[in-house]
Amino acid sequence: MASNQWDARYQEGRTGWNIGTISTPLKDYIDGLADKSLKILIPGCGNAYEAEYLFRQGFAQVYVADISKYPLDNFQKRVPDFPKNHLLHTDFFKLTDSFDLILEQTFFCALPPKYRSAYVDKIHQLLNPEGKLAGLLFDFPKTNAGPPDGGDRHEYRKLFKPKFTFKTLETAYNSIKPRAGKELFFIAHKA
């Protein structure tokens, strides 16, 4: 989808993925992170509740990127002390910086499936040598009718190999009720 299509979704309130808070699996994962100096990216951040939570927990190197300016403006109003230069209004595939951790929350599933291998390549490029990708992937039959578009463990393992090694790829035990049994929590290390 082009930026104007995402802009229209935000303007028209067609944001069914927005749960209004950080997702429980990501909150629990963040709560286990001890190194507050990590440089973290949240691509396709939407309303960026994860970034707000990280920032409020003392993580100072959090960056959010979205192709639509609307969620970034909403985020800035909600979290006015968040560094403005960490709000990246850009196409994810044009990012050039490097990060220690990239958090995945509904961005992968919002991309048309034909971009999935390009996503893996770009994530690999953006991560530092010891970098990690962590977050949630949907676990339901793949469609081309999305977003969101589904997928399953077998597809994800095949797609991310050989650029990543999964340390965890399991059904999230703590998903919100509407997503229970439909999310895979994962941690993948750059190979």
Secondary structure, DSSP 8 states (H G I E B T S, - for coil): --HHHHHHHHHTT--TT--SS--HHHHHHHHT---TT--EEEET-TT-HHHHHHHHTT---EEEEES-HHHHHHHHHHSTTS-GGGEEES-GGG----EEEEEEESSGGGS-GGGHHHHHHHHHHHEEEEEEEEEEEE-B---SS-SS--B-HHHHHHHHTTTEEEEEEEE-TT--GGGTTSEEEEEEEE-
